[in-house]
Amino acid sequence: MNSLKPIILIVDDVPDNLDILYEVLKEDYEIAAAKNGKKAIELAQKLLPDLVLMDIMMPEMDGFEACRQLKLNKQTERIPLIFLTAADKLEHKKRGFELGAVDYVTKPFEIPEILARVKSHIEIKMLRDQLEQDKMLLERKVDERTREIEILKDSTILSLAAVAETRDPETGDHLLRTQRYLIALAIAMQENMNYKEVITNSYVDLLFKSSPLHDIGKVGVPDSILLKPGKLTNEEYEEMKKHTTYGLETLKTVQQYTGDNEFIFMAQEIAYAHHEHWNGNGYPRGLEGKEIPLSGRLMAIADVYDALISERVYKAAMRHEEACEVILSGKGSQFDPEVIEAFEKVMGQFHMISLQYKRKGKKKG
């Protein structure tokens, strides 16, 4: 049926009834007919009519059973159905509506009444379909807008991280590695019952996206200190420590333009707290224990591990095993004991990540 007219499926085992209904409805509707419930189900699945007019007392499968099966089928459950029958007892009507019929008309019927009821239910069906289409369109637009926001957010992260990378040639590879260490550590922490409801998949995703900004504050550290080819003096080290504060201030400036959201809050936590120590001897605030945000406690291990296994002008790179020993020795002093327990489970993953994203030497000339 290629007509743009609404489709009505008439189900009745009496040919005269089918003929009468066909004649009165054919001008405004496309008509299909079935002589029993079984055939009605087959046609309904094939044609997806806009309305079904169903008799009850029919051979092979009665109207009640046909209605029940139509309503159990995802493909046909939303098709409105009117019982048009000689069964006029109250229990028949009650059962019909309980099965999902939208109306119940008893025979003999008046033609104007049938036309009015059919028109009314067809219009309701069309309005419902339009609302469904509008809803789907709106959902698509929301999804598109959400993707645009995600792309914008990710671009902001990459742009800010790129700024830090231009100041410190080691930053780019460090960001890639620490980002992946952090996720391995967070996933391991999900096994800890104390954090099962905190470290959700959504939380892990936020960690992954916001962690590249943990050293964004280094843009505020003078080149003479940031790029110094040797050990820092006490005064220079104190200035370097300010990168945590600079990072927080930078991200607060970003927040003024992006508004409050979980991503920017977590980025601020990590940037400001990843050098705090479990025993309170870290910086910038000397936070202790669980005063330190969880994201900062996780980032602390990822950051220190990568610093230990990385070569610098002023120091040689440690072997993986040596770096792990140093971190494990900081359990309960520099690092959260529970995070250390998670680290012990993923030390092998840390090593694989460090090899996979190992910095390649730059060509000269």
Secondary structure, 3 states (H helix, E strand, C coil): CCCCCCEEEEECCCHHHHHHHHHHHCCCCEEEEECCHHHHHHHHHHHCCCEEEECCCCCCCCHHHHHHHHHHCCCCCCCCEEEEECCCCHHHHHHHHHCCCCEEEECCCCHHHHHHHHHHHHHHHHHHHHHHHHHHHHHHHHHHHHHHHHHHHHHHHHHHHHHHHHHCCCHHHHHHHHHHHHHHHHHHHCCCCCCCCCCCHHHHHHHHHHHHHCCHHHHHCCHHHHCCCCCCCHHHHHHHHCHHHHHHHHHHHHHHHHCCCHHHHHHHHHHHHCCCCCCCCCCCCCCCHHHCCHHHHHHHHHHHHHHHHCCECCECCCCHHHHHHHHHHCECCCECHHHHHHHHHHHHHHHHHHHHCCCCCCCCC
